[in-house]
Amino acid sequence: MEYQKEFVKQMISMQKTTFDSSFGTMVMLQDQAEKMVKTVLEQAPWITADGRKALDQWVNSFKKGREDFKNSVDEGYQKVEEFFEKFGGK
């Protein structure tokens, strides 16, 4: 039984590591795409100041959603770890 508990803990740890790595990669890609789009839009004469402001708000909204999602996932993993420490024993 102890072996099974340890195996499940290791699986969860591996899943969290995989998620963190994938999430970090996604963040880097999104940030790079944001930089490219901003560079193009800075050179576009047809984008007004209000348009740029709206795009900045949109980007900030996505970033906040991304952070909220990451925090929710981290909280979920924390709860699972606490469960195994409390009920799984050592």
Summary of the structure (lengths in Angstrom):
residues: 90
radius of gyration: 20.2
end to end distance: 11.0
largest distance: 67.2
contacts: 185
relative contact order: 0.11
helix: 90%
strand: 0%
